[in-house]
């Protein structure tokens, strides 16, 4: 799984990936981890002529990504796809004091499976899945865990079943939050990364591909 000349990298997901990008400009990377990763790759490997794309959309649930998967992923024929999605599925449930039912989790798995299956069938893309995450600040975010943990388990299951790469962001961010303060990485809501949070996600991604000898 080596990065090749002219490879196209696609980052897709929700607001964490979106990071304020200009959606009218298909080349805009936003102000988050996709931009930081792009800076790293473009600086170290100018000869590879890499293309980096951001198709994160704030507020998206997994079903929203599924609905735009054709246009925002498959049609782009990417070589490396990084997917981070799931926290909005949990947060919307929390708004109504609701925890995912077995049927909802089955639907989540079915939607996730559709994304991976169609990607594998129609492209030669290498896939990097990132776990959705939440940090326990403010304190009520602890209540999100029962819902989110089940979704994380599904992401892990999909990574194993489809033999994709997997970056365990939830554990990584929480471990660093214990050391340095949760709000240092996700500000006031436990979800949206600060600059340090985006930096940590970017570093985790870069460290992973270095470890896997993809460069």
N, C-alpha and C positions, 0 to 999 in steps of 0.2 A: 504493500500500500504506500508507494512512494509518490510524492508530489512531483508532477511532471510539468514541462514547459507548456504554457498557455492553459493551464488548468483554471477552471471557474469554481470559486468557492461561494456557496450560498449559505447565508445565515437566515433562518426563518423561525418565527415564533410570535410572541406577544410584545408587550411594552418593554420588557427587559432587553429584548433584541432591538426593537424599534429605536429606543433611546433618542426620541425626538427627531428622527430623520425627516427630510422633506420628501413626502410621497409623490410629489409632482416631478421629482428628479430621480430617475431609476438608478442613478449612480451614487446617490447620497448614502452615506453609511451611518448617519446619526452621530451621537456623541458617546457611545458606549463601547462595549467589548469588541464588536465587529470592527470598529474604527481602530482600536488599539492593536488588534490582531493584524489588520491590514497594514498598519504602519510597520509592524515587525517584519511581516513577510515581504513587503515591497522594498524595505530597506536592505534586508539581508540577501534577497534574491532578485535583483532588478533584471537579470538576464532571463528569468523564467517567464516574464510578461504575464503575470497572473491577473485574473479578473476577480474582484471581490464584490459580492452583491448582498444587500440587506433587504429582506422582505418581512421583517417583523412589523406587526400592526398592533398598536396599543389596544388593550381590552379583549383581544382574541382568546376564545376558548379553543379546545382541540377541534371541535366541530367547525369553527370558523376557518381554521387552517385547512381542514379537509375540503371545505367548499371552494377554496381558492388554490388548492394544490396543483391543479392542472396549469393554471396561468402563472402562478408565482413560483412553481418548482419544476414540474415536468417539462413545460414548454421551454424552459431556460437551458435544459440539458446540462445540468451542473455536473462537475466531477467530484466535488466533496460537498456534502450537505450536512450542516449542523442544525439540529432541531432542539429547541428548548420551549416546552409548552406544558401547561397543566395547572399553573397556580390560579388562573382565573376560574377554572372549573371548580376549584376548592373555594375561592373567595366568594363566588356567587352563592354557593351553598351557605356560607357563613352569614351572609346578609339575611337569610331567612331561617337562621338557627337550624340548619339542616345538614345532615351527614349523608354522604353518598350511599344510596341503596345498592344492593347486589345488582339490580338491573342497570343502574347508572354506571357502575363499574364495568359491567359487561359491555355496555355501549362505548365507554371510554377505550376499552381494550380493542373493540371492533374497529373504532375509528383510527386508532393508532396503527393497528394491523393493516388497514387499508393504505395508509400513507407509505408504510415500508414495503408492502407487497407491490404496489404500483410502481414505486421508485425502482425496486429491484428488477421488475419485469420490463420496464421501459427505458431504463438507463443503465449505465455501468458505474453509477455514482458510488463512491465510498461514503458511508454514513457514520456520523458522530452524534450520538444522543447525549443530551445533558439532562440530568435530573432537575425537575422543578424543586424549589426550595422555599422555606420560610424561616425567619429567625424570630426568637421569642421576645421581641421588643416592638411595639408595646406588649405587655404581659398577656393580653387576650389572644395573641397569636398562638399561644400554646394550644388553644382550643381548635386550631386549624389542623393539628397534627393527625388526628384520627382519620380525617378525610384525605389529607395529602399523602400520608404514609402509604395508604393503599394504592394511590396513583403512582407513587414512586416504585412500588413493587411491580406494578404493571410495566413501567418503563424498563425496569431491569429484566423482566421476563421477556419483553420484546427484543431487547438487546441480545439476550442469550439465544432466543429462538431464531432470529434473523442474522446472528453473528455480526452485529454491528459493533462499533466502538461505543464506550460508555464512560462519561465523566461524572463522578459522584459529587455534584455540586452541593447538595444539601448537607452532607456530612462535612465537606471541606469548609463551607462558609460558616456553619455553626461552630466548628472547632476553632476557627480563627476568631469568631465573635466572642467566644469564651475568653480568649487570650487578650483581645484588644478592645472589646466592647461591641455589642451587636449593632448599635446605631452607627458605628464607624463604617460599617459595610452596607447597611441598608437603611440608613437615615431614620425617619420617624415612623415607618410603616412595616418594617420587617420584610419587605418584598423588593422594593425598587432600589437597585444598587446606587451607592454614592460613587464618586470617581474611584475611591479605593476599592469598592466592591466590584466595579467593572474591571479594574486592574487585576483583581484577584481571579476573576473569571477568565480574563484573557491569559493570565499566567498559567492557570490550570490547563487551558486548551493548548497553549504552546508547549508546556512541560509534557503533556500527554503525547503530542505528535512527535516530540523529540524522543521520548521514552520508547515509543513504538517504531522509531527509526523511519518515520514517514518523510523526513526532510532529506 
